[in-house]
Amino acid sequence: MSAGSRGDSGDDPAKEIESLRAEIWRHNHLYYVLDAPEVPDAEYDRLMRRLQELEAQYPDLVAPDSPTQRVGAAPADGFSEVRHEVPMLSLDNAFSADEVRDFDRRVRERLGRDGDVTYCCEPKLDGAAISLLYEGGRLVRAATRGDGETGEDITANARTMPSVPLRLAEGAPAVLEVRGEVYMPLDGFESFNAGARERGEKVFVNPRNAAAGSLRQLDPRITARRPLAMYCYSIGRLEGASRPAGHHAALAWLRDLGLRVNPEIRRVNGVEACVTYYNDLLVRRAELGYEIDGVVCKVDSFAEQDELGFVSRAPRWALACKFPAQEEVTTLLGVDFQVGRTGAVTPVARLEPVFVGGVTVSNATLHNMDEIERLDLRVGDSVVVRRAGDVIPQVVRVIAERRPRGARRVSLPTVCPVCASDIERPEGEVVARCSGGLVCAAQRRSMILHFASRRAMDIEGLGERLVGILVEQELVHDVSDLYGLSVDTLAGLERMGEKSATNLVNAVRDSRETTLARFLFALGIREVGEATAKSLARHFGSLDAIVAADESALQEVPDVGPVVAHHLRAFLDQPENLEVIARLRKAGVRWEEKVVERASLPLAGETWVLTGSLEAMTRDVAREHLEELGAKVAGSVSKKTTRVVAGPGAGSKLRKAEAFGVEIMDEAAFLQFLRDHGVG
Ligand code: IVH
């Protein structure tokens, strides 16, 4: 935790408690009322835990108005208030398997049980809790959780959400109040932010804030445009029907009534099964398509829940088992500028090392100068760092309130930190570039490293250090020089023996046998990533056909738009580049070429979109199959889309497809389609 945030007051517990309370109240207000949290949840949780610990240690110091005794803060102006007849409570947190076992032990002790307790395990969605009230099967009111006692009436907004049924199915009770979490699926969050960035509007720092912010729009038309979804996880009030015997059965009933319930929910026996569930979901966290910050384990039997009851703010029968935080606070120590293989000068944040998203992070990309400006980032700032799934760490915001005096602004250097050539930033472009081209050792180094990388030419043993030496000693000027390196030359280099030199020469020689797609990718042409290289290879079949294609012919390739076509042409029109290719071919680099008849492919001219998750294959594999059949696979739905394949979790794209009347296929139909066409 960063200094100053804990409210440490030496040895005086009363003072520490007081300052913790003040700090927590302030965060509650920022979070619940202003929708503008200052610190990540992990830090808030630590403050709360510390306060709980101290209050447990000094029970005399517990006060009725302590934040441990209440949840959240009062609702903001603008919405009318809703009193929750059954309070919307919070959950106690556990941060380790042992704490989950402690919870189970307490549960068993209270129930006087020796054997296993049956639990219902659920993903803990990271969104905003709401309550939906149905009377006679019709949605009559929706409310935010607010402080747990009083929330805000957001009925008009909830009505805009496709996953909130306005009427329940046959058999609905007279009164049913359900609770659940509203969230923004990750693809929706990313496309929403991309759009907002393009329009120069405010971007959301994470999907949770996006969901909470979208729900609290005073204009429901704005909410309607936000890709929100909801999963129900409990019943509040129930009249006119008897409650099922357990939580899992209750959720199944809600599902039958037409409410959305998370498909990952499982009923399990005993605490070890809860731990297994936790570990399994932790591994699959990044694949879910929405953010979760842990799992919730609930005693399944309602009779047992009633017996266990509540303590102040949380039930004794449920526990939130938190995952490692995906956001943490740390300090920005400096900003370095890195030069990539296309000369792009990228600012990189140097951070006080911090454990976030399961790894220790000490660097984060800052993308470009616009991003630094947008964040208003200064050296010395306390920053929130986020690492979700496999995504590279990001600085998502600055905690301006903690800015130290004299924090230094960051400016773009005028010359390249490596070769001292001018740095250029053409009007209207966000990326600054070193103008040195291959004169710049950094560009040459990264170009060669990219060429040798596993997914490109796959030359084992050619790492960063060695490439640095080869470039520095002018043994390798461009990638074709790699094929002329001899064991003698290499063995004489620092930290290289005869054996590793021989291995490297062999690896270089073996790399000559490759595929056109890998070769194209290895050339490091701007905007030509692996997927584009594959599309190009599949479409044209030979390098000569690509070299001969003009920009419009290049744009016929799925994935290739005007920008990529332009970069391709610019690369291929550069005589030096063609010379390098010729030298590589002369050195024996080769691949299979074929003649492709485009128009004859069955899906030629069609554009497909894949959305949601697929069980039988990844979306990348599905895309390859479709491209093999001649279809173009696009990222967004338009009127021109031929078909949409929608798996579970499909959101805005599916809705758009429905709106445009585009044909929609589920996974089963898609798999059949592939089989009918002899692929898959
Ligand atoms: S049950 C009395 N189940 O976590 C039990 N909560 O820290 C109340 N949440 O306010 C909650 N997923 O917003 C429950 N499957 C789940 C949940 C869940 C997310 C949120 C909810 C609640 C917060 C408690």
Residues whose N, C-alpha, C, O or C-beta is under 5 A from the ligand:
A	BS01	IVH	L89 S90 L91 E122 P123 K124 L125 A128 A129 E181 Y233 V296 P315
